[in-house]
Amino acid sequence: MLKSFVINPPVFFGSVLIIGFFLAIGIVMPEQAGAMFGALQSAILDAFGWLYLLSVGIFLVTVLLLCLGNYGQLKLGPDDATPDFRFISWVAMLFAAGMGIGLMFYAVGEPMTHFMRPPKAEPRSIEATREAMSVTFFHWGIHAWAIYAVVGLSLAYFGYRYNLPLTIRSGLYPLLKERINGPIGHAVDIFAIVGTMFGIATSLGLGVSQINAGLNYLVGLPMGPQVQLPLIALVTALATVSVVTGLDKGIRILSESNLVVAVLLMLFVLVVGPTASLFRDFVQNIGLYLDTLVLRTFNIYAYEPTPWIDGWTLFYWAWWISWSPFVGMFIARISRGRTVREFIVAVLFIPAGFTFFWMTVFGNTAIYIDTGVAAGALGAAVADDVSVGLFQFFEYLPFSGLTSTLAIILVAVFFVTSSDSGSLVIDSIAAGGETETTTGQRVFWCVLEGLVAASLLLAGGLGALQSATIASALPFTFVVLTLVWALVQGMRADLAQQHANAVSSLSAPAQPAAGLTWQRRLALMLHAPSQKEVERFVADEVRPALEQVAKELCDRGRETVVQEEENGAVALRSHADGVRDFVYGVFPTKDRLPSLSGHRAGKPQFRYEAKTYFASGARGYDVMGMTRDQLIADILAQFERYLHLVQSHESQLVQGAPEHTVEP
């Protein structure tokens, strides 16, 4: 029996309609499409170029303030959540997230382009070298990761702390409450899908252009659509095979191996290049980057207009914004249990630090070669076609055939994994946050990515890719700005509640063993409940208690439901307008037993508990062993505390305090 599609119809069909419209233009009239996309890009940048620049500056300032302030202590999950991955493993995955087709395409191409045509300096001068590397660092530095951090932080915070789906609309919960499931939420997810689709298509277009350039260098294949379109079809087919066959483990191993090969390639260039100079250049480049950071962040060249910023900085900012749901989803999924401060510091500086060293090794070596043995030939080749830059660069190093072959393989694997992973992220958003969907859905998005990349290449090559990225990122820029606002409001509410918990006598959790006989308490201490015992307790005692309270609340006119949630959890949810819903949930957990407990050697050293959780992410506690009446008393104690906070919130609003100062 075929599994039925799992989709959110307004989001799925709305995004397909918009993408299909652009796709039809590119296929039906490719020549006119190139002119249309170019005109659209010019109109958007003329009217909103300043918005892209200002928005990215706001994202960076926001995440730094969240990191440095009291918000940094909040957890991405309940207060007692622990990280899903060891720190070293987590850092390694963030490190991997910083690698991609873009670093391969622009490693030589961007520094050399700025060296040949810098924004302000004399071309091919010492000042041009400084400007080329500081601009490259600026485009690939912490600004890009600030965009990813905002989206990833929003997904992780509201997904793991509020138990909402891992989809973009969830980040607007503090502002919209349950209305995130209405038209506004649908529009937000549509913008995320469209932006991600064109962002990935841009990366695929760059990748196939570079593969074509490499094959032209190695075996003489011609450059152009006659080769690039079959390459897109081939790599999309490989990505589709990985989706159909479920080769998650194989693709992960392939991706990790690709990362290792990329690092080895970088170390090879470091060793055979001007090694000592590169380390000095790296230190100098960081100094130049920091020295110009603030000015470049807000420099729109208002008094000396130049097309340079449109083709580089504004394109990059739009590209990063388009990619943010993709990368944000990845870093959110691996970051449960981290504090906000840990998350921001790691996301901002670990991938960016590696990228800086990568760009120094390839960029400064390329400039060194061009001003020396190449006598300007490398710069001329890059100026003629950026995609050939990496392969022309390898010609001046040992084993050029081998390194060029490895570069083609690296780009191809990045191509496959980007298409495969991108289709999973888009599919999850289109399915309302569901991660278990049909194979057919994922194949559909995978094929559509290839079609979009192919149509854009036909409609004008790199220029059309840039135009589509800039256009699709515009509406999502407003979404990310709103996510910033909602994130601050949600965190402010949680900090206020933590403060209220600390000073209010009503805020202390009910003691889980209160009312039990001392004999029963001792038995619970010495007997480690099994998983089945905890699950039985949740089903036989917790759920009936929640249902009794829910029925009474409904009878008194308050909309309340009891529902099954992930990982065997059951929760009572009582809806409220204007403030966070009341949630009392219980879920089975597993904790390691103390080494000095009274259990015999050889027995399982874990204790299963029935632990509470709440809408605020406040620390839960074990209710295993409570009677039904004691559970009801505990629910009412938490509900009384909730009402106390609601009343405090309403009284502050009446007195003119800012909204959301205390939001339960």
GIDA-V128143 format. One line per field, one symbol per residue. ss: DSSP state (~ for helix, > for strand, _ for the rest). phi: phi as a letter, one per 20 degrees, with the letter a starting at -180 (. if undefined). A space follows every 50 residues. Layout:
BEGIN
ss->???
phi->???
END
This chain:
BEGIN
ss->________~~~~~~~~~~~~~~~~~~~~_~~~~~~~~~~~~~~~~~~~~~ ~~~~~~~~~~~~~~~~~~_~~~~_>___________~~~~~~~~~~~___ ~~~~~~~~~~~~~~~~_________~~~~~~~~~~~~~~~_~~~~~~~~~ ~~~~~~~~~~_______~~~~~~~~~~~~~~_~~~~~~~~~~~~~~~~~~ ~~~~~~~~~~~~~~~~~~~_____~~~~~~~~~~~~~~~~~~~~~__~~~ ~~~~~~~~~~~~~~~~~~~~~~__~~~~~~~~~~~~~~~~~_~~~~~~__ ______~~~~~_~~~~~~~~~~~~~~~~~~~~~_____>~~~~~~~~~~~ ~~~~~~~~~~~~~~~~~~~~______~~~~~~~~_~~~~~~~~~_____~ ~~~~~~~~~~~~~~~~~~~~~~~~~~~~~~________~~~~~~~~~~~~ ~~~~~~~~__~~~~~~~~~~~~~~~~~~~~~~~~~~~~~~~~~~~~~~~~ ~~~______________~~~~~~~~~____~~~~~~~~~~~~~~~~~~~~ ~~~~~____>>>>>_~~~_>>>>>_______>>>>>>>>>>>________ _____>>>>>>>>>_______>_____~~~~~~~~~~~~~~~~~~~~~~~ ~~~~__________
phi->.ffffdcegffgffffffffffffffefcffffgffffffffffffecgf fgfffffffffffffffeefffefeepggdfdffcfgfffffffgfffer ggfffdgeffgfffffcfgcffgmdffffgfgfffffffdefffffffff fffffffefeedleffbggffeggedlfffedgfffffffgfffffgfff gffffffffffffffffecnffeqgfdfffffffffffffffffemegff fffffffffffffffffffffeefgffffffgfffffffffdgfffgdee lfebgbfgfffdgffffffffffffffgfffffedfnffgfggfgfffdf fffffgfgffffffffffffedfflnffffffffaffegffffffedflf fffffffffgfffggfffffffffffffffemnfdecffgfffgffffgf ffffffffeqmgfffffffffffgfffffffffffffffffffffffgff ffdefeefffffefnffffffffffedefefffffffffedfggffffff fffffendfbcdbfcfmmfcbecdfbencffeccccbfcccffgfdfedf fnegecdecddebcfemfgebedgoffffffffffffffffgffffffff ffffenfffmfccf
END
